[in-house]
Amino acid sequence: MGLSWAASGPIQPIQLAGPHLAAFAGIIVLAILGGFLLLRNRLEERHSFTASTDSPSEEFVTDRERVRRLISKNGGRMKQSQIVDSVDWSKAKVSRLLAELEEDEQITKLRLGRENLVCLPGNEPTASKSPEQPKNE
């Protein structure tokens, strides 16, 4: 009860020629490119993870605190347009945040022509203070 294989002749190797060779080469190139991209993404993820763990306090800063720190780093005063350019938020969001901070007396906004000058307390220009305010404030 043996099985017999009927062979029509000697087995010939697969020949790659013409369009088959081009397709095979394309598959090899795509596999190499895919491997390279996967390796690059893994290395970037690893690098971004280590970079983000270096300063964990920066990751959990509120938007309001971020604006206050930005103004503080710029000498306690900034034009509102500079704040908009420094963050990835819309003009409307920056305006809302500044209005909230001004309402809570954490900043003051002074109108300079068509722009607002945003100041932390104690950093307002001296000419902007009311004559009724004591000089120490």
Residue, then its C-alpha position, 0 to 999 in steps of 0.5 A: m500500500g505504498l503511495s507513488w508519486a508520478a513525476s513528470g521529470p526532474i524538479q526544476p528550481i523556480q526561476l526569477a526573471g522579468p516581472h517576477l524578479a522586480a516584484f521579489a526585489g520590491i518585497i525585499v526593499l519594502a521589508i528592509l524599509g519597514g524594519f528600519l522604520l520600526l527600529r527608528n520609531r522604537l528608538e524615538e519612543r525610548h528617547s522621548f520616554t527618558a526625556s519626559t521622565d527627566s522633568p516630571s513636574e513640567e508634564f503636570v503643569t496647568d495651563r494657568e501655571r504655564v502662562r504664569r511661568l512663561i511671563s515670569k521667565n520673560g521678566g514679569r511682563m509680556k505682550q499678549s501676542q508674544i504669549v500666543d506665539s509661545v504656546d500652541w493655543s488659539k488666541a481665544k484660549v489665551s485670552r480666556l486664560l488671561a481673563e481668568l488670571e486677571e479676575d483672580e488678581q494673578i496678573t494685570k492686563l494693560r492696554l497699549g494701543r491695540e495690544n495688551l501688556v500682561c504683567l505679574p503683580g509687582n512688575e507693572p510699569t510705574a506709570s500705570k499705577s494709580p496715584e492713590q496706590p502706595k509706592n511699595e505695592 
